[in-house]
Amino acid sequence: MSLEEELDAILKNNHEITSSNQELKSSNQELQAQNEYLRKQLRIFLKQKQKACEEPIQSQPWSQEQVFSHTLDSSSEDEPLGITRQDS
């Protein structure tokens, strides 16, 4: 391989590396933007969750007995589990 051919190969390789580097920078910027977007969405979600937890519960609490009101000795195994609400 002549000196000129080697120089051309090195320049071509350098150009490919530069192009690859630019693509990586572009991808990195896109990932940073996505990351920032997800952080904002998470902050909004956490604020909404905190607000929901601070609000008083309007309905009456469910007791464990109400949730598990379906007993194992029911007449039909295909019968769906029932959840009943406590009357006021």
Summary of the structure (lengths in Angstrom):
residues: 88
radius of gyration: 32.1
end to end distance: 93.5
largest distance: 95.2
contacts: 138
relative contact order: 0.06
helix: 64%
strand: 0%
